[in-house]
Amino acid sequence: MNHLQKLVDRLGELKAEVAELKTEEQAIKDVLIKAEVEAVEGRHYRACVSLSEVERIDYRKILERLKPSRQLLQANTTVTERVTIRVTARNGS
């Protein structure tokens, strides 16, 4: 097994560990939310629970309603390069 193959396997292992940790994190957050507390002091950390509202504008609906020209959209569009690494478990050997 070469170096890159080992790195890919390690990356997959790390992503699996992170997924488990995120699940545990959400379960703990759910308990704190249900407890209806504002803050809890642990031995090393403090958790504060706050409720807020988030407002989002649905630009897709606005565009559908206004029907801007393709040229207007293109003139106001920026392109940014992005690198994505997708890691999946292999089936078989």
Backbone as XML, in Angstrom:
<?xml version="1.0"?>
<chain id="A" units="angstrom">
  <residue number="1" name="MET">
    <atom name="N" x="0.867" y="-1.188" z="0.000"/>
    <atom name="CA" x="0.000" y="0.000" z="0.000"/>
    <atom name="C" x="0.900" y="1.233" z="0.000"/>
  </residue>
  <residue number="2" name="ASN">
    <atom name="N" x="0.627" y="2.157" z="-0.918"/>
    <atom name="CA" x="1.472" y="3.347" z="-0.985"/>
    <atom name="C" x="0.995" y="4.424" z="-0.003"/>
  </residue>
  <residue number="3" name="HIS">
    <atom name="N" x="1.782" y="5.471" z="0.072"/>
    <atom name="CA" x="1.539" y="6.558" z="1.028"/>
    <atom name="C" x="0.159" y="7.213" z="0.836"/>
  </residue>
  <residue number="4" name="LEU">
    <atom name="N" x="-0.222" y="7.480" z="-0.401"/>
    <atom name="CA" x="-1.510" y="8.137" z="-0.658"/>
    <atom name="C" x="-2.680" y="7.234" z="-0.274"/>
  </residue>
  <residue number="5" name="GLN">
    <atom name="N" x="-2.554" y="5.945" z="-0.513"/>
    <atom name="CA" x="-3.618" y="5.022" z="-0.124"/>
    <atom name="C" x="-3.799" y="5.022" z="1.392"/>
  </residue>
  <residue number="6" name="LYS">
    <atom name="N" x="-2.688" y="5.044" z="2.120"/>
    <atom name="CA" x="-2.753" y="5.094" z="3.589"/>
    <atom name="C" x="-3.418" y="6.388" z="4.055"/>
  </residue>
  <residue number="7" name="LEU">
    <atom name="N" x="-3.075" y="7.483" z="3.390"/>
    <atom name="CA" x="-3.681" y="8.774" z="3.749"/>
    <atom name="C" x="-5.187" y="8.761" z="3.506"/>
  </residue>
  <residue number="8" name="VAL">
    <atom name="N" x="-5.617" y="8.185" z="2.373"/>
    <atom name="CA" x="-7.047" y="8.111" z="2.067"/>
    <atom name="C" x="-7.774" y="7.286" z="3.118"/>
  </residue>
  <residue number="9" name="ASP">
    <atom name="N" x="-7.192" y="6.153" z="3.494"/>
    <atom name="CA" x="-7.814" y="5.318" z="4.529"/>
    <atom name="C" x="-7.893" y="6.064" z="5.855"/>
  </residue>
  <residue number="10" name="ARG">
    <atom name="N" x="-6.836" y="6.795" z="6.211"/>
    <atom name="CA" x="-6.846" y="7.564" z="7.466"/>
    <atom name="C" x="-7.898" y="8.667" z="7.403"/>
  </residue>
  <residue number="11" name="LEU">
    <atom name="N" x="-8.013" y="9.318" z="6.255"/>
    <atom name="CA" x="-9.025" y="10.363" z="6.085"/>
    <atom name="C" x="-10.419" y="9.789" z="6.278"/>
  </residue>
  <residue number="12" name="GLY">
    <atom name="N" x="-10.670" y="8.622" z="5.699"/>
    <atom name="CA" x="-11.967" y="7.969" z="5.876"/>
    <atom name="C" x="-12.242" y="7.639" z="7.332"/>
  </residue>
  <residue number="13" name="GLU">
    <atom name="N" x="-11.220" y="7.135" z="8.040"/>
    <atom name="CA" x="-11.370" y="6.831" z="9.465"/>
    <atom name="C" x="-11.700" y="8.090" z="10.262"/>
  </residue>
  <residue number="14" name="LEU">
    <atom name="N" x="-10.998" y="9.169" z="9.965"/>
    <atom name="CA" x="-11.234" y="10.430" z="10.671"/>
    <atom name="C" x="-12.647" y="10.951" z="10.418"/>
  </residue>
  <residue number="15" name="LYS">
    <atom name="N" x="-13.093" y="10.865" z="9.164"/>
    <atom name="CA" x="-14.449" y="11.331" z="8.856"/>
    <atom name="C" x="-15.494" y="10.504" z="9.597"/>
  </residue>
  <residue number="16" name="ALA">
    <atom name="N" x="-15.259" y="9.199" z="9.740"/>
    <atom name="CA" x="-16.188" y="8.347" z="10.491"/>
    <atom name="C" x="-16.197" y="8.744" z="11.963"/>
  </residue>
  <residue number="17" name="GLU">
    <atom name="N" x="-15.026" y="9.027" z="12.530"/>
    <atom name="CA" x="-14.942" y="9.460" z="13.925"/>
    <atom name="C" x="-15.656" y="10.791" z="14.127"/>
  </residue>
  <residue number="18" name="VAL">
    <atom name="N" x="-15.461" y="11.716" z="13.191"/>
    <atom name="CA" x="-16.114" y="13.030" z="13.280"/>
    <atom name="C" x="-17.627" y="12.861" z="13.226"/>
  </residue>
  <residue number="19" name="ALA">
    <atom name="N" x="-18.115" y="11.970" z="12.366"/>
    <atom name="CA" x="-19.563" y="11.739" z="12.264"/>
    <atom name="C" x="-20.115" y="11.227" z="13.593"/>
  </residue>
  <residue number="20" name="GLU">
    <atom name="N" x="-19.403" y="10.310" z="14.233"/>
    <atom name="CA" x="-19.837" y="9.797" z="15.539"/>
    <atom name="C" x="-19.836" y="10.907" z="16.580"/>
  </residue>
  <residue number="21" name="LEU">
    <atom name="N" x="-18.803" y="11.739" z="16.562"/>
    <atom name="CA" x="-18.719" y="12.842" z="17.513"/>
    <atom name="C" x="-19.835" y="13.861" z="17.293"/>
  </residue>
  <residue number="22" name="LYS">
    <atom name="N" x="-20.162" y="14.134" z="16.031"/>
    <atom name="CA" x="-21.251" y="15.073" z="15.732"/>
    <atom name="C" x="-22.589" y="14.538" z="16.223"/>
  </residue>
  <residue number="23" name="THR">
    <atom name="N" x="-22.777" y="13.225" z="16.097"/>
    <atom name="CA" x="-24.013" y="12.605" z="16.593"/>
    <atom name="C" x="-24.099" y="12.750" z="18.105"/>
  </residue>
  <residue number="24" name="GLU">
    <atom name="N" x="-22.986" y="12.490" z="18.792"/>
    <atom name="CA" x="-22.956" y="12.633" z="20.251"/>
    <atom name="C" x="-23.154" y="14.093" z="20.653"/>
  </residue>
  <residue number="25" name="GLU">
    <atom name="N" x="-22.520" y="15.001" z="19.920"/>
    <atom name="CA" x="-22.668" y="16.431" z="20.195"/>
    <atom name="C" x="-24.137" y="16.849" z="20.107"/>
  </residue>
  <residue number="26" name="GLN">
    <atom name="N" x="-24.824" y="16.426" z="19.043"/>
    <atom name="CA" x="-26.225" y="16.800" z="18.872"/>
    <atom name="C" x="-27.094" y="16.211" z="19.969"/>
  </residue>
  <residue number="27" name="ALA">
    <atom name="N" x="-26.808" y="14.989" z="20.391"/>
    <atom name="CA" x="-27.583" y="14.363" z="21.467"/>
    <atom name="C" x="-27.433" y="15.161" z="22.761"/>
  </residue>
  <residue number="28" name="ILE">
    <atom name="N" x="-26.223" y="15.618" z="23.057"/>
    <atom name="CA" x="-25.990" y="16.425" z="24.265"/>
    <atom name="C" x="-26.699" y="17.769" z="24.144"/>
  </residue>
  <residue number="29" name="LYS">
    <atom name="N" x="-26.630" y="18.388" z="22.972"/>
    <atom name="CA" x="-27.320" y="19.662" z="22.765"/>
    <atom name="C" x="-28.826" y="19.498" z="22.957"/>
  </residue>
  <residue number="30" name="ASP">
    <atom name="N" x="-29.376" y="18.395" z="22.451"/>
    <atom name="CA" x="-30.810" y="18.141" z="22.596"/>
    <atom name="C" x="-31.205" y="18.056" z="24.064"/>
  </residue>
  <residue number="31" name="VAL">
    <atom name="N" x="-30.368" y="17.411" z="24.877"/>
    <atom name="CA" x="-30.646" y="17.301" z="26.316"/>
    <atom name="C" x="-30.622" y="18.681" z="26.958"/>
  </residue>
  <residue number="32" name="LEU">
    <atom name="N" x="-29.632" y="19.496" z="26.612"/>
    <atom name="CA" x="-29.545" y="20.847" z="27.183"/>
    <atom name="C" x="-30.739" y="21.704" z="26.774"/>
  </residue>
  <residue number="33" name="ILE">
    <atom name="N" x="-31.180" y="21.571" z="25.530"/>
    <atom name="CA" x="-32.334" y="22.339" z="25.063"/>
    <atom name="C" x="-33.595" y="21.907" z="25.805"/>
  </residue>
  <residue number="34" name="LYS">
    <atom name="N" x="-33.789" y="20.605" z="25.947"/>
    <atom name="CA" x="-34.975" y="20.094" z="26.643"/>
    <atom name="C" x="-34.972" y="20.451" z="28.121"/>
  </residue>
  <residue number="35" name="ALA">
    <atom name="N" x="-33.778" y="20.642" z="28.689"/>
    <atom name="CA" x="-33.680" y="21.002" z="30.107"/>
    <atom name="C" x="-34.120" y="22.443" z="30.350"/>
  </residue>
  <residue number="36" name="GLU">
    <atom name="N" x="-34.257" y="23.217" z="29.277"/>
    <atom name="CA" x="-34.693" y="24.610" z="29.357"/>
    <atom name="C" x="-33.851" y="25.430" z="30.330"/>
  </residue>
  <residue number="37" name="VAL">
    <atom name="N" x="-32.535" y="25.304" z="30.195"/>
    <atom name="CA" x="-31.607" y="26.085" z="31.017"/>
    <atom name="C" x="-30.947" y="27.136" z="30.138"/>
  </residue>
  <residue number="38" name="GLU">
    <atom name="N" x="-30.521" y="28.225" z="30.765"/>
    <atom name="CA" x="-29.818" y="29.256" z="30.010"/>
    <atom name="C" x="-28.322" y="28.988" z="29.957"/>
  </residue>
  <residue number="39" name="ALA">
    <atom name="N" x="-27.792" y="28.429" z="31.059"/>
    <atom name="CA" x="-26.357" y="28.140" z="31.108"/>
    <atom name="C" x="-26.101" y="27.021" z="32.109"/>
  </residue>
  <residue number="40" name="VAL">
    <atom name="N" x="-25.071" y="26.255" z="31.830"/>
    <atom name="CA" x="-24.651" y="25.194" z="32.740"/>
    <atom name="C" x="-23.133" y="25.256" z="32.841"/>
  </residue>
  <residue number="41" name="GLU">
    <atom name="N" x="-22.653" y="25.247" z="34.089"/>
    <atom name="CA" x="-21.217" y="25.259" z="34.332"/>
    <atom name="C" x="-20.738" y="23.831" z="34.526"/>
  </residue>
  <residue number="42" name="GLY">
    <atom name="N" x="-19.803" y="23.404" z="33.702"/>
    <atom name="CA" x="-19.148" y="22.130" z="33.913"/>
    <atom name="C" x="-17.865" y="22.372" z="34.679"/>
  </residue>
  <residue number="43" name="ARG">
    <atom name="N" x="-17.076" y="21.336" z="34.818"/>
    <atom name="CA" x="-15.805" y="21.499" z="35.516"/>
    <atom name="C" x="-14.808" y="22.284" z="34.664"/>
  </residue>
  <residue number="44" name="HIS">
    <atom name="N" x="-14.863" y="22.092" z="33.341"/>
    <atom name="CA" x="-13.897" y="22.735" z="32.452"/>
    <atom name="C" x="-14.530" y="23.697" z="31.443"/>
  </residue>
  <residue number="45" name="TYR">
    <atom name="N" x="-15.818" y="23.551" z="31.224"/>
    <atom name="CA" x="-16.482" y="24.347" z="30.196"/>
    <atom name="C" x="-17.808" y="24.885" z="30.706"/>
  </residue>
  <residue number="46" name="ARG">
    <atom name="N" x="-18.304" y="25.892" z="30.018"/>
    <atom name="CA" x="-19.618" y="26.472" z="30.295"/>
    <atom name="C" x="-20.405" y="26.413" z="28.999"/>
  </residue>
  <residue number="47" name="ALA">
    <atom name="N" x="-21.651" y="25.991" z="29.072"/>
    <atom name="CA" x="-22.527" y="25.956" z="27.907"/>
    <atom name="C" x="-23.657" y="26.950" z="28.105"/>
  </residue>
  <residue number="48" name="CYS">
    <atom name="N" x="-23.876" y="27.795" z="27.129"/>
    <atom name="CA" x="-24.971" y="28.754" z="27.152"/>
    <atom name="C" x="-25.953" y="28.372" z="26.045"/>
  </residue>
  <residue number="49" name="VAL">
    <atom name="N" x="-27.224" y="28.337" z="26.401"/>
    <atom name="CA" x="-28.267" y="27.986" z="25.441"/>
    <atom name="C" x="-29.049" y="29.258" z="25.136"/>
  </residue>
  <residue number="50" name="SER">
    <atom name="N" x="-29.139" y="29.610" z="23.873"/>
    <atom name="CA" x="-29.879" y="30.818" z="23.515"/>
    <atom name="C" x="-30.795" y="30.532" z="22.336"/>
  </residue>
  <residue number="51" name="LEU">
    <atom name="N" x="-31.890" y="31.248" z="22.306"/>
    <atom name="CA" x="-32.859" y="31.119" z="21.224"/>
    <atom name="C" x="-32.809" y="32.398" z="20.402"/>
  </residue>
  <residue number="52" name="SER">
    <atom name="N" x="-32.746" y="32.249" z="19.097"/>
    <atom name="CA" x="-32.711" y="33.424" z="18.233"/>
    <atom name="C" x="-33.505" y="33.141" z="16.973"/>
  </residue>
  <residue number="53" name="GLU">
    <atom name="N" x="-33.840" y="34.193" z="16.277"/>
    <atom name="CA" x="-34.532" y="34.069" z="15.005"/>
    <atom name="C" x="-33.556" y="34.363" z="13.877"/>
  </residue>
  <residue number="54" name="VAL">
    <atom name="N" x="-33.697" y="33.651" z="12.793"/>
    <atom name="CA" x="-32.854" y="33.858" z="11.625"/>
    <atom name="C" x="-33.762" y="34.242" z="10.467"/>
  </residue>
  <residue number="55" name="GLU">
    <atom name="N" x="-33.406" y="35.318" z="9.807"/>
    <atom name="CA" x="-34.191" y="35.786" z="8.663"/>
    <atom name="C" x="-33.405" y="35.534" z="7.394"/>
  </residue>
  <residue number="56" name="ARG">
    <atom name="N" x="-34.031" y="34.910" z="6.426"/>
    <atom name="CA" x="-33.366" y="34.630" z="5.153"/>
    <atom name="C" x="-34.242" y="35.107" z="4.009"/>
  </residue>
  <residue number="57" name="ILE">
    <atom name="N" x="-33.593" y="35.652" z="3.036"/>
    <atom name="CA" x="-34.303" y="36.103" z="1.845"/>
    <atom name="C" x="-34.231" y="34.993" z="0.804"/>
  </residue>
  <residue number="58" name="ASP">
    <atom name="N" x="-35.372" y="34.645" z="0.231"/>
    <atom name="CA" x="-35.428" y="33.607" z="-0.792"/>
    <atom name="C" x="-35.212" y="34.261" z="-2.159"/>
  </residue>
  <residue number="59" name="TYR">
    <atom name="N" x="-33.938" y="34.396" z="-2.527"/>
    <atom name="CA" x="-33.603" y="35.078" z="-3.778"/>
    <atom name="C" x="-34.099" y="34.303" z="-4.994"/>
  </residue>
  <residue number="60" name="ARG">
    <atom name="N" x="-34.193" y="33.006" z="-4.876"/>
    <atom name="CA" x="-34.688" y="32.196" z="-5.996"/>
    <atom name="C" x="-36.117" y="32.610" z="-6.353"/>
  </residue>
  <residue number="61" name="LYS">
    <atom name="N" x="-36.965" y="32.792" z="-5.349"/>
    <atom name="CA" x="-38.347" y="33.211" z="-5.616"/>
    <atom name="C" x="-38.392" y="34.622" z="-6.190"/>
  </residue>
  <residue number="62" name="ILE">
    <atom name="N" x="-37.519" y="35.478" z="-5.696"/>
    <atom name="CA" x="-37.465" y="36.843" z="-6.224"/>
    <atom name="C" x="-37.066" y="36.810" z="-7.690"/>
  </residue>
  <residue number="63" name="LEU">
    <atom name="N" x="-36.054" y="35.999" z="-8.013"/>
    <atom name="CA" x="-35.619" y="35.895" z="-9.414"/>
    <atom name="C" x="-36.722" y="35.336" z="-10.301"/>
  </residue>
  <residue number="64" name="GLU">
    <atom name="N" x="-37.434" y="34.336" z="-9.791"/>
    <atom name="CA" x="-38.530" y="33.761" z="-10.583"/>
    <atom name="C" x="-39.603" y="34.799" z="-10.866"/>
  </residue>
  <residue number="65" name="ARG">
    <atom name="N" x="-39.835" y="35.662" z="-9.894"/>
    <atom name="CA" x="-40.876" y="36.669" z="-10.067"/>
    <atom name="C" x="-40.429" y="37.810" z="-10.984"/>
  </residue>
  <residue number="66" name="LEU">
    <atom name="N" x="-39.171" y="38.243" z="-10.828"/>
    <atom name="CA" x="-38.680" y="39.373" z="-11.610"/>
    <atom name="C" x="-38.207" y="38.968" z="-13.004"/>
  </residue>
  <residue number="67" name="LYS">
    <atom name="N" x="-37.839" y="37.721" z="-13.170"/>
    <atom name="CA" x="-37.386" y="37.182" z="-14.456"/>
    <atom name="C" x="-36.312" y="38.051" z="-15.118"/>
  </residue>
  <residue number="68" name="PRO">
    <atom name="N" x="-35.150" y="38.187" z="-14.463"/>
    <atom name="CA" x="-34.074" y="38.989" z="-15.062"/>
    <atom name="C" x="-33.497" y="38.273" z="-16.288"/>
  </residue>
  <residue number="69" name="SER">
    <atom name="N" x="-32.909" y="39.053" z="-17.172"/>
    <atom name="CA" x="-32.334" y="38.476" z="-18.391"/>
    <atom name="C" x="-31.083" y="37.662" z="-18.050"/>
  </residue>
  <residue number="70" name="ARG">
    <atom name="N" x="-30.742" y="36.750" z="-18.947"/>
    <atom name="CA" x="-29.537" y="35.935" z="-18.778"/>
    <atom name="C" x="-28.299" y="36.838" z="-18.734"/>
  </residue>
  <residue number="71" name="GLN">
    <atom name="N" x="-28.302" y="37.905" z="-19.529"/>
    <atom name="CA" x="-27.169" y="38.825" z="-19.556"/>
    <atom name="C" x="-27.000" y="39.538" z="-18.213"/>
  </residue>
  <residue number="72" name="LEU">
    <atom name="N" x="-28.106" y="39.952" z="-17.612"/>
    <atom name="CA" x="-28.033" y="40.627" z="-16.316"/>
    <atom name="C" x="-27.497" y="39.679" z="-15.251"/>
  </residue>
  <residue number="73" name="LEU">
    <atom name="N" x="-27.979" y="38.451" z="-15.267"/>
    <atom name="CA" x="-27.486" y="37.473" z="-14.302"/>
    <atom name="C" x="-26.000" y="37.206" z="-14.508"/>
  </residue>
  <residue number="74" name="GLN">
    <atom name="N" x="-25.593" y="37.020" z="-15.754"/>
    <atom name="CA" x="-24.193" y="36.732" z="-16.046"/>
    <atom name="C" x="-23.295" y="37.908" z="-15.673"/>
  </residue>
  <residue number="75" name="ALA">
    <atom name="N" x="-23.754" y="39.115" z="-15.875"/>
    <atom name="CA" x="-22.967" y="40.302" z="-15.559"/>
    <atom name="C" x="-22.765" y="40.456" z="-14.053"/>
  </residue>
  <residue number="76" name="ASN">
    <atom name="N" x="-23.631" y="39.849" z="-13.272"/>
    <atom name="CA" x="-23.555" y="39.981" z="-11.814"/>
    <atom name="C" x="-23.227" y="38.648" z="-11.138"/>
  </residue>
  <residue number="77" name="THR">
    <atom name="N" x="-22.574" y="37.769" z="-11.861"/>
    <atom name="CA" x="-22.197" y="36.466" z="-11.330"/>
    <atom name="C" x="-20.683" y="36.378" z="-11.242"/>
  </residue>
  <residue number="78" name="THR">
    <atom name="N" x="-20.198" y="35.872" z="-10.111"/>
    <atom name="CA" x="-18.766" y="35.634" z="-9.961"/>
    <atom name="C" x="-18.543" y="34.130" z="-9.854"/>
  </residue>
  <residue number="79" name="VAL">
    <atom name="N" x="-17.407" y="33.688" z="-10.348"/>
    <atom name="CA" x="-17.056" y="32.272" z="-10.318"/>
    <atom name="C" x="-15.855" y="32.109" z="-9.394"/>
  </residue>
  <residue number="80" name="THR">
    <atom name="N" x="-15.970" y="31.191" z="-8.462"/>
    <atom name="CA" x="-14.895" y="30.913" z="-7.522"/>
    <atom name="C" x="-14.537" y="29.440" z="-7.620"/>
  </residue>
  <residue number="81" name="GLU">
    <atom name="N" x="-13.261" y="29.156" z="-7.698"/>
    <atom name="CA" x="-12.812" y="27.771" z="-7.774"/>
    <atom name="C" x="-12.877" y="27.137" z="-6.391"/>
  </residue>
  <residue number="82" name="ARG">
    <atom name="N" x="-13.306" y="25.892" z="-6.349"/>
    <atom name="CA" x="-13.439" y="25.177" z="-5.086"/>
    <atom name="C" x="-12.903" y="23.761" z="-5.264"/>
  </residue>
  <residue number="83" name="VAL">
    <atom name="N" x="-12.167" y="23.285" z="-4.281"/>
    <atom name="CA" x="-11.671" y="21.912" z="-4.295"/>
    <atom name="C" x="-12.505" y="21.101" z="-3.313"/>
  </residue>
  <residue number="84" name="THR">
    <atom name="N" x="-12.993" y="19.960" z="-3.760"/>
    <atom name="CA" x="-13.793" y="19.078" z="-2.920"/>
    <atom name="C" x="-13.163" y="17.692" z="-2.918"/>
  </residue>
  <residue number="85" name="ILE">
    <atom name="N" x="-13.050" y="17.107" z="-1.745"/>
    <atom name="CA" x="-12.576" y="15.731" z="-1.638"/>
    <atom name="C" x="-13.705" y="14.922" z="-1.007"/>
  </residue>
  <residue number="86" name="ARG">
    <atom name="N" x="-14.229" y="13.976" z="-1.751"/>
    <atom name="CA" x="-15.319" y="13.127" z="-1.268"/>
    <atom name="C" x="-14.721" y="11.795" z="-0.874"/>
  </residue>
  <residue number="87" name="VAL">
    <atom name="N" x="-15.003" y="11.365" z="0.337"/>
    <atom name="CA" x="-14.466" y="10.108" z="0.832"/>
    <atom name="C" x="-15.632" y="9.162" z="1.101"/>
  </residue>
  <residue number="88" name="THR">
    <atom name="N" x="-15.564" y="7.957" z="0.510"/>
    <atom name="CA" x="-16.607" y="6.952" z="0.730"/>
    <atom name="C" x="-15.947" y="5.620" z="1.059"/>
  </residue>
  <residue number="89" name="ALA">
    <atom name="N" x="-16.696" y="4.777" z="1.757"/>
    <atom name="CA" x="-16.190" y="3.449" z="2.075"/>
    <atom name="C" x="-16.157" y="2.608" z="0.815"/>
  </residue>
  <residue number="90" name="ARG">
    <atom name="N" x="-15.126" y="1.790" z="0.684"/>
    <atom name="CA" x="-15.013" y="0.902" z="-0.479"/>
    <atom name="C" x="-15.830" y="-0.348" z="-0.249"/>
  </residue>
  <residue number="91" name="ASN">
    <atom name="N" x="-16.405" y="-0.856" z="-1.310"/>
    <atom name="CA" x="-17.120" y="-2.146" z="-1.260"/>
    <atom name="C" x="-16.178" y="-3.215" z="-1.762"/>
  </residue>
  <residue number="92" name="GLY">
    <atom name="N" x="-15.936" y="-4.220" z="-0.949"/>
    <atom name="CA" x="-15.045" y="-5.295" z="-1.371"/>
    <atom name="C" x="-13.602" y="-4.955" z="-1.129"/>
  </residue>
  <residue number="93" name="SER">
    <atom name="N" x="-12.704" y="-5.651" z="-1.827"/>
    <atom name="CA" x="-11.274" y="-5.427" z="-1.589"/>
    <atom name="C" x="-10.549" y="-4.835" z="-2.758"/>
  </residue>
</chain>
